Amino acid sequence: MINRQRFICGALLLGGVMWGAGQALADEISGTLNGEPKQWHVVTHAEGSTAYFSEIMPNMINVTVQGHREAHYETQGTLSIGFMVMNGVASSASVGYFPENSMMPHYGTEQEVPIEIELLDIDSDPGRTKGRITTSLAYIASMSEDYDHGNTMDVDVSFDVALAKE
């Protein structure tokens, strides 16, 4: 089975390739990172968005909410929240924060963490999700190393974003 954190890394990398030319601001994600107020932007493009959902199989939906420091794609400063919806219920998520302009190192959740979903609409075009996540992210230097639980960042963010269907 694919490690959820590695899946997010791959999705972030793929997103960079697909939306490298993204320019328009869609929605925002806001909250705190290590107690500092932050705001991230969902980037939309003619071919997609960094906030999207896809049906893996009937009654199993993958949702990604990815925010960037500016209204254009760049890895540095990206916050990525990914969660699965099974039979209409989202119970846990993976979160990653990328402090550098590369996939590694980064901070992330080693295990899935609880997520509060207030609204999830995947029947409209575009869809929409609104929620909140509060967790601690551990540092990981490379895919071959373990998470460093002595080096963490706390994240507390709310989001209300349009979702593109993939």
C-alpha positions as CSV (number, residue, x, y, z in Angstrom):
1,M,0.0,0.0,0.0
2,I,1.2,3.5,-0.8
3,N,2.2,5.6,2.2
4,R,-0.3,8.6,2.3
5,Q,2.5,11.1,2.9
6,R,4.4,9.9,-0.1
7,F,1.2,10.0,-2.2
8,I,0.9,13.7,-1.2
9,C,4.5,14.3,-2.2
10,G,3.8,12.7,-5.6
11,A,0.6,14.7,-6.1
12,L,2.4,17.9,-5.2
13,L,5.2,17.2,-7.7
14,L,2.6,16.3,-10.4
15,G,0.7,19.5,-9.5
16,G,3.8,21.5,-10.2
17,V,4.2,20.0,-13.6
18,M,0.6,20.4,-14.5
19,W,-0.1,23.8,-13.1
20,G,3.4,25.5,-13.3
21,A,1.8,28.2,-15.4
22,G,-1.2,28.7,-13.0
23,Q,-2.0,32.3,-12.5
24,A,-5.5,32.9,-11.1
25,L,-6.4,33.0,-7.5
26,A,-9.4,30.8,-6.6
27,D,-9.8,30.4,-2.8
28,E,-7.8,30.7,0.3
29,I,-6.8,28.6,3.3
30,S,-6.0,30.5,6.5
31,G,-4.8,29.8,10.0
32,T,-1.6,29.4,11.9
33,L,1.7,27.6,11.3
34,N,3.7,27.3,14.5
35,G,1.6,30.1,16.0
36,E,2.2,32.5,13.1
37,P,-0.8,33.7,11.1
38,K,-0.6,32.4,7.5
39,Q,-2.7,32.5,4.4
40,W,-2.4,30.1,1.4
41,H,-4.0,30.4,-2.0
42,V,-5.6,27.8,-4.2
43,V,-4.2,28.1,-7.7
44,T,-6.6,27.6,-10.6
45,H,-5.7,27.2,-14.3
46,A,-7.6,26.4,-17.5
47,E,-6.7,22.7,-17.0
48,G,-7.4,22.3,-13.3
49,S,-6.8,23.5,-9.7
50,T,-4.7,22.7,-6.7
51,A,-8.0,21.9,-4.9
52,Y,-9.6,19.0,-6.5
53,F,-11.4,15.6,-6.0
54,S,-11.4,12.4,-7.9
55,E,-13.4,9.3,-7.6
56,I,-11.2,6.3,-7.0
57,M,-14.1,3.9,-7.1
58,P,-17.8,4.1,-6.3
59,N,-18.3,5.7,-2.8
60,M,-14.5,6.4,-2.5
61,I,-13.4,9.9,-3.2
62,N,-9.9,11.4,-2.9
63,V,-9.9,15.1,-2.0
64,T,-6.8,17.3,-2.1
65,V,-6.7,20.9,-0.9
66,Q,-3.3,22.4,-1.7
67,G,-2.5,26.1,-0.9
68,H,0.5,28.2,-2.0
69,R,2.0,31.4,-0.5
70,E,1.3,33.4,-3.6
71,A,-1.4,33.2,-6.3
72,H,0.9,31.0,-8.4
73,Y,2.4,27.6,-8.1
74,E,5.6,27.1,-6.2
75,T,6.7,24.3,-3.9
76,Q,8.2,26.5,-1.1
77,G,5.6,27.3,1.5
78,T,3.0,24.9,0.1
79,L,0.5,23.4,2.5
80,S,-1.2,20.2,1.3
81,I,-4.2,18.5,2.9
82,G,-5.4,15.2,1.5
83,F,-8.4,13.1,2.7
84,M,-10.5,10.3,1.6
85,V,-14.3,10.3,1.6
86,M,-15.9,6.8,2.0
87,N,-19.6,6.5,1.7
88,G,-19.9,10.3,2.2
89,V,-17.8,10.5,5.4
90,A,-14.3,11.9,5.8
91,S,-12.7,10.8,9.0
92,S,-9.0,11.5,8.7
93,A,-6.4,13.3,6.6
94,S,-2.7,13.6,5.8
95,V,-1.1,17.1,5.9
96,G,2.2,18.2,4.5
97,Y,4.1,21.6,4.7
98,F,7.0,22.2,2.3
99,P,9.4,24.9,3.7
100,E,11.9,24.7,0.9
101,N,11.6,24.8,-2.9
102,S,11.8,21.0,-3.1
103,M,9.8,18.0,-2.1
104,M,12.4,17.1,0.6
105,P,12.8,17.9,3.4
106,H,9.3,18.7,4.6
107,Y,7.0,18.5,7.6
108,G,4.1,16.1,7.6
109,T,1.8,13.7,9.4
110,E,3.2,10.2,9.7
111,Q,-0.3,8.8,10.5
112,E,-3.6,10.1,9.3
113,V,-5.1,12.7,11.7
114,P,-8.7,13.8,12.4
115,I,-10.3,16.4,10.1
116,E,-13.4,18.4,10.7
117,I,-15.5,18.7,7.5
118,E,-18.4,21.1,7.7
119,L,-19.3,20.9,4.0
120,L,-18.5,18.6,1.2
121,D,-20.3,19.1,-2.1
122,I,-19.0,17.0,-5.0
123,D,-22.2,17.0,-6.9
124,S,-21.9,20.6,-8.1
125,D,-19.5,22.0,-10.7
126,P,-17.3,23.2,-9.2
127,G,-17.5,21.2,-6.0
128,R,-16.8,22.7,-2.6
129,T,-15.4,21.8,0.8
130,K,-15.2,23.6,4.0
131,G,-13.4,22.4,7.1
132,R,-10.7,22.7,9.7
133,I,-7.6,20.7,10.7
134,T,-5.4,21.1,13.7
135,T,-2.4,18.9,14.1
136,S,1.4,18.6,14.6
137,L,3.7,18.0,11.7
138,A,7.0,16.2,12.1
139,Y,10.1,16.9,10.0
140,I,11.2,14.3,7.5
141,A,14.6,14.8,5.7
142,S,14.2,12.2,3.0
143,M,12.0,9.3,1.9
144,S,14.6,6.9,3.3
145,E,14.6,8.4,6.8
146,D,12.1,8.3,9.6
147,Y,10.0,11.3,10.9
148,D,11.9,13.4,13.5
149,H,9.3,13.9,16.2
150,G,11.7,16.2,18.1
151,N,11.3,18.7,15.2
152,T,7.7,19.6,14.7
153,M,5.4,22.4,13.6
154,D,1.9,22.9,14.7
155,V,-0.8,23.7,12.1
156,D,-4.3,25.0,12.7
157,V,-6.1,26.0,9.5
158,S,-9.6,26.5,8.1
159,F,-10.5,26.2,4.5
160,D,-13.5,26.9,2.3
161,V,-12.5,26.1,-1.3
162,A,-14.0,25.3,-4.7
163,L,-13.0,21.8,-5.9
164,A,-12.3,20.9,-9.5
165,K,-13.3,17.4,-10.6
166,E,-10.4,15.4,-12.0
